[in-house]
Amino acid sequence: MSAIVSLLFDFSVMIAFAIIAYLISHKIKQPANILIIIAGIIIGPSILGLVHYTDAVSIIARTGGIFLLFLIGLGVSFTEIFNRRSIIVGISGAFLSFVGGIIVSYFFGFDFLSSMFIGTVITSSCIAMTADVLRRIGRVDTVTSKLILSAAIIDNIIGLIILSSITVFYTGTSVINISVTLAAIIAFIVLVIFTGTRLIPRFIDRFDRYFGIVIPHITFMLGICIVFIFAFIAESIGLLASVGAFLAGVAMSKSLSNRFLQHGGEYIEVIYGAIFFAAIGIATDISVLWLMAPFIVALSFVAILTKFVGCSYAARKFKIKRKYSIIAGIGMAPRGEVAFVIALNGLAVGIVSKQVYSAIVFVSFITTVFALVTLKKLYEGNYKINSQPKPKEKSIVVK
């Protein structure tokens, strides 16, 4: 079977099973993401072996993350995500997760460097997972959701910084190179904040005024082009492409074409997003569950507990109501694309084995399912599949 035929077969199977997952989720009123992940496990090497986690599947899956985070970014502004509260919440959760991961790994017999690496893996939350379920239940525009997204961006950056530092010690990479990378990341974010949020909306609106009427949908094409440019820059300097897409969405959020961009992006995201969640299940090797079950359970427990305690406690310190502090702590629990990137990096340079990588994938699956189910329960009574957005939270702060 040629590469292109194999690829087309993989996508056909993933999308077909995703459709079935969507239909079942509508029937039983459960988040579709969980069922798509389970569908990925079924069609993956663990059970049926129809689809394997190839480089092509990985690339398309990450493209799904790009579109998902772009749509989320369109609904927020920089003043809502980069503030003192978000930074403290993100740092608190990241620090406790890092320390907890080291302790658990060292307890299970890993050397100190490997333990530090595993701690780094569970440092970063997966904003794509939580963001998608919040969007589907109509809560993505609430203050709590924006706190979760912004804190997750912060801890993603922290995780990548720690990864860079560990790589320096293990591979002998120059400290100067790492410093340049960190400086580039900071410069990119600052540039987007102070110039991108002003110039990009004006550019898109002016372009739409002159060409959008003549050639329908060309403004949408321009928006997607900007998304991939931001994703390219982010990936090139050491951030995740999905983080760059999120920043692009935030930069375009003030554009008059915002609703048009959102509407068009949703049709693309539903396909690529399904592949993104299915790929998580495909990458999960069930056999590792039996070989490393105690370690997986312990690391999953610590990953959830440290994020919950660190983020919810920090949120309470800012006088956020108990209910919303709990939601923030649970919303930060999923580990996903960042964990996979960090784990793959460690596998490539030899810091961890393939078994440890598979265990990390399983931890990501467990934390994701836990968070999605728990968030659904916390919003019980307001949760409707494909429902209209709910009213914004009037206040999350204790007066």
C-alpha positions in Angstrom: 0.0 0.0 0.0 1.5 3.3 -1.1 2.0 6.2 1.4 -0.8 8.3 0.0 -3.3 5.4 -0.2 -2.4 4.5 3.4 -2.9 8.1 4.5 -6.3 8.4 2.8 -7.4 5.1 4.5 -6.3 6.4 7.9 -8.2 9.6 7.6 -11.3 7.9 6.3 -11.3 5.5 9.3 -10.7 8.3 11.8 -13.4 10.6 10.5 -15.9 7.7 10.2 -15.3 6.6 13.8 -15.4 10.3 14.9 -18.9 10.6 13.2 -20.1 7.6 15.2 -18.6 9.1 18.4 -20.5 12.4 17.8 -23.8 10.5 17.2 -23.3 8.5 20.4 -22.3 11.6 22.4 -25.5 13.3 21.3 -27.5 10.3 22.3 -26.0 9.8 25.8 -25.2 13.5 26.4 -21.5 13.1 27.1 -18.6 15.2 25.7 -17.8 14.0 22.2 -14.0 14.4 22.8 -13.9 11.5 25.3 -15.7 9.2 22.9 -13.4 10.2 20.0 -10.4 9.4 22.1 -11.9 6.0 23.0 -12.6 5.5 19.2 -8.9 6.2 18.6 -7.9 3.5 21.0 -10.3 1.1 19.3 -9.0 1.7 15.8 -5.4 2.1 16.9 -2.7 -0.6 17.4 -4.0 -1.5 20.9 -7.2 -3.2 19.5 -8.1 -3.3 15.8 -4.8 -2.0 14.4 -6.5 -0.1 11.6 -4.6 3.1 12.1 -1.1 3.7 13.4 0.4 6.9 14.9 2.5 7.9 11.9 4.3 11.2 11.2 1.5 12.2 8.8 -1.2 11.5 11.4 0.7 13.5 14.0 1.1 16.5 11.6 -2.6 16.5 10.7 -3.6 16.1 14.4 -1.4 19.1 15.4 -3.1 21.0 12.6 -6.4 20.3 14.4 -4.9 21.8 17.5 -3.9 24.9 15.5 -7.5 25.5 14.3 -9.0 24.8 17.7 -6.7 27.3 19.5 -7.2 29.9 16.8 -11.0 29.8 17.3 -10.5 30.1 21.1 -8.2 33.0 20.6 -10.8 34.9 18.6 -13.0 35.1 21.7 -10.5 36.7 24.1 -8.3 39.7 24.4 -4.8 40.1 25.8 -5.9 42.2 28.8 -8.0 39.2 29.8 -5.2 36.6 29.6 -2.0 38.3 30.5 -2.5 39.7 33.9 -1.1 39.1 37.4 -3.8 36.7 38.4 -3.3 34.4 35.4 0.5 34.4 35.8 0.4 33.5 39.5 -2.2 30.7 38.9 -0.2 29.3 36.0 3.1 29.4 38.0 1.5 27.8 41.1 0.1 24.8 39.2 3.3 24.4 37.2 5.6 24.4 40.2 3.6 21.9 42.2 3.3 19.6 39.2 7.0 19.7 38.5 8.0 18.9 42.0 5.3 16.2 42.4 6.4 14.6 39.1 10.0 14.4 40.3 9.0 12.9 43.7 6.8 10.2 42.1 9.2 9.3 39.4 12.2 9.1 41.8 10.1 6.9 44.1 9.5 4.4 41.2 13.3 4.1 40.6 14.0 6.6 37.9 17.3 8.5 38.0 17.2 12.2 39.0 17.5 13.5 35.4 14.7 11.2 34.1 12.6 12.2 37.1 13.1 15.9 36.3 12.1 15.2 32.8 8.9 13.4 33.8 8.1 16.3 36.2 8.6 18.6 33.2 6.1 16.6 31.1 3.3 17.0 33.6 4.0 20.7 34.2 2.1 21.9 31.1 -1.7 21.8 30.8 -3.4 21.0 27.5 -5.4 24.0 26.6 -6.8 22.4 23.5 -8.7 19.8 25.4 -10.3 22.0 28.0 -10.9 24.8 25.6 -12.9 22.6 23.2 -15.2 21.2 25.9 -15.8 24.8 27.3 -16.6 26.0 23.8 -19.1 23.2 23.2 -21.0 23.8 26.5 -21.0 27.5 25.8 -18.7 28.6 28.6 -15.6 29.6 26.7 -16.4 33.3 27.0 -16.7 33.3 30.8 -14.1 34.8 33.2 -13.2 31.4 34.6 -12.6 29.9 31.2 -10.3 32.8 30.2 -8.4 32.3 33.5 -7.9 28.7 32.7 -6.7 29.4 29.1 -4.3 32.2 30.1 -2.8 30.2 33.1 -2.4 27.3 30.7 -0.5 29.5 28.2 1.8 30.5 31.1 2.5 27.0 32.3 3.1 25.8 28.7 5.9 28.4 28.4 7.3 27.4 31.8 7.3 23.7 30.7 9.2 24.5 27.5 11.7 26.6 29.4 12.4 23.8 31.8 12.7 21.3 28.9 15.3 23.6 27.3 17.3 23.7 30.5 17.3 19.9 30.9 18.3 19.4 27.3 21.3 21.7 27.9 22.6 19.4 30.7 21.9 16.2 28.9 23.1 17.1 25.4 25.6 19.7 26.2 23.8 22.4 24.2 25.2 25.9 24.6 23.6 28.0 27.3 23.8 30.9 24.8 21.6 29.1 22.4 19.0 28.5 25.1 19.1 32.1 26.1 18.6 33.2 22.6 15.5 30.9 22.3 14.0 32.3 25.5 14.7 35.9 24.4 13.0 35.1 21.0 9.9 33.7 22.8 9.5 36.7 25.0 10.1 39.1 22.1 7.5 37.3 20.0 4.8 37.5 22.7 5.6 41.2 23.5 5.5 42.1 19.8 2.1 40.5 19.3 0.8 42.2 22.5 1.9 45.7 21.7 1.8 45.8 17.9 -0.1 42.8 16.5 -3.3 43.5 18.4 -3.5 46.9 16.8 -2.0 46.4 13.3 -3.5 43.1 12.3 -7.2 44.0 12.8 -6.7 47.2 10.8 -4.9 45.3 8.1 -7.6 42.6 7.8 -10.5 45.2 7.9 -8.9 47.3 5.2 -8.2 44.2 3.1 -11.8 43.1 3.4 -13.0 46.6 2.5 -11.1 46.6 -0.8 -11.1 42.9 -1.8 -13.6 41.0 0.3 -16.6 42.3 -1.7 -15.0 41.5 -5.0 -13.8 38.0 -4.1 -15.9 36.3 -1.4 -14.1 34.3 1.3 -10.7 35.8 0.4 -10.7 37.6 3.8 -11.0 34.2 5.5 -8.1 32.9 3.5 -6.0 35.9 4.7 -7.0 35.1 8.3 -5.9 31.5 8.0 -2.7 32.6 6.3 -1.9 34.8 9.3 -2.7 31.9 11.7 -0.2 29.6 9.9 2.4 32.4 9.9 2.1 32.8 13.6 2.1 29.0 14.1 5.3 28.8 12.0 7.1 31.5 14.0 6.0 30.0 17.3 7.2 26.5 16.3 10.5 27.9 14.9 11.4 29.7 18.1 10.6 26.9 20.5 6.9 27.5 21.3 4.1 25.2 20.2 2.5 26.0 16.8 -0.9 25.9 18.6 0.2 28.6 21.0 1.1 30.8 18.0 -2.3 30.1 16.5 -3.9 31.1 19.8 -2.0 34.4 19.8 -3.1 35.0 16.1 -6.7 34.5 17.1 -6.3 37.0 20.0 -4.7 39.5 17.7 -7.6 39.2 15.2 -10.3 39.2 17.9 -10.8 43.0 17.5 -11.3 42.7 13.7 -14.7 43.6 12.2 -14.5 40.2 10.4 -14.2 38.3 13.7 -17.6 36.5 13.3 -16.9 35.7 9.7 -13.5 34.1 10.6 -15.1 32.2 13.5 -17.9 30.8 11.3 -15.5 29.6 8.6 -13.0 28.2 11.0 -15.5 26.0 12.8 -16.2 23.9 9.7 -12.4 23.2 9.2 -11.8 22.6 12.9 -14.6 20.0 13.3 -12.6 17.7 10.8 -9.1 18.4 12.0 -10.2 18.6 15.6 -11.7 15.1 15.4 -8.4 13.8 14.0 -6.6 15.6 16.9 -8.6 13.8 19.6 -8.6 10.4 17.7 -4.8 10.6 17.4 -4.5 10.7 21.2 -6.3 7.4 21.4 -4.2 5.9 18.6 -1.0 6.8 20.3 -2.1 5.1 23.5 -0.6 1.6 23.9 -2.8 -0.4 26.3 -0.1 -3.0 26.9 1.9 -0.4 28.8 -1.0 0.0 31.2 -0.4 -3.5 32.5 3.4 -3.2 32.5 3.5 0.2 34.3 0.1 0.3 35.9 1.2 1.5 39.4 3.4 4.2 38.0 0.7 5.4 35.6 -1.9 5.5 38.3 0.4 7.3 40.8 1.6 9.9 38.2 -2.0 10.5 37.0 -3.1 11.1 40.6 -0.3 13.5 41.3 -0.8 15.3 38.0 -4.4 16.0 38.8 -3.9 16.8 42.4 -1.0 19.2 42.0 -2.8 21.2 39.3 -6.0 21.3 41.3 -4.3 22.3 44.6 -1.9 24.8 43.0 -4.3 26.5 40.7 -7.4 26.5 42.9 -5.4 27.7 45.9 -3.8 30.5 43.9 -7.2 31.5 42.6 -8.7 31.6 46.1 -5.8 34.0 47.1 -7.2 36.4 44.5 -10.6 36.2 46.2 -12.1 34.1 43.5 -15.2 32.3 44.7 -14.7 28.6 45.8 -16.9 27.2 43.0 -14.9 29.0 40.2 -11.6 28.2 41.9 -12.5 24.5 41.8 -13.4 24.8 38.1 -10.1 26.5 37.4 -8.2 23.8 39.2 -10.0 21.0 37.3 -9.7 22.8 34.0 -6.0 22.9 34.3 -5.7 19.1 34.9 -5.5 17.8 31.2 -2.1 17.0 29.8 -1.9 16.7 26.0 -0.1 18.2 23.1 2.6 19.9 25.1 3.2 16.7 27.1 3.5 14.8 23.8 6.0 17.3 22.4 8.2 17.2 25.5 8.0 13.4 25.8 8.9 13.0 22.1 11.9 15.3 22.6 13.0 13.2 25.6 12.6 10.0 23.5 14.6 11.5 20.7 17.6 12.5 22.8 17.5 9.3 24.9 16.4 10.7 28.3 13.3 8.3 28.5 12.4 5.0 27.0 9.6 4.2 24.6 7.7 2.5 27.5 7.9 5.7 29.5 6.7 7.7 26.5 3.6 5.4 26.2 3.0 5.7 30.0 3.0 9.5 29.6 0.5 9.2 26.8 -1.8 7.2 29.0 -1.4 9.7 31.8 -2.5 12.4 29.4 -5.5 10.3 28.4 -6.5 9.7 32.1 -6.1 13.4 33.1 -8.1 14.5 30.1 -11.0 12.2 30.6 -11.1 13.1 34.3 -11.2 16.8 33.6 -13.7 16.6 30.8 -16.1 14.5 32.8 -15.7 16.5 36.0 -16.2 19.9 34.2 -19.4 18.5 32.7 -20.6 17.5 36.2 -19.7 20.9 37.6 -21.8 22.5 35.0 -24.6 20.0 35.4 -28.0 21.5 34.7 -26.6 23.9 32.2 -24.8 21.4 29.9 -26.5 20.9 26.5 -24.8 19.3 23.5 -24.6 21.9 20.7 -26.3 24.5 23.0 -26.2 28.2 22.6 -23.6 30.1 24.7 -24.8 30.7 28.3 -24.7 34.1 30.0 -21.4 35.2 31.3 -20.5 34.8 34.9 -21.5 38.1 36.6 -18.7 37.9 39.1 -16.2 35.3 40.1 -14.7 37.4 42.9 -15.8 37.3 46.5 -16.9 40.8 47.5 
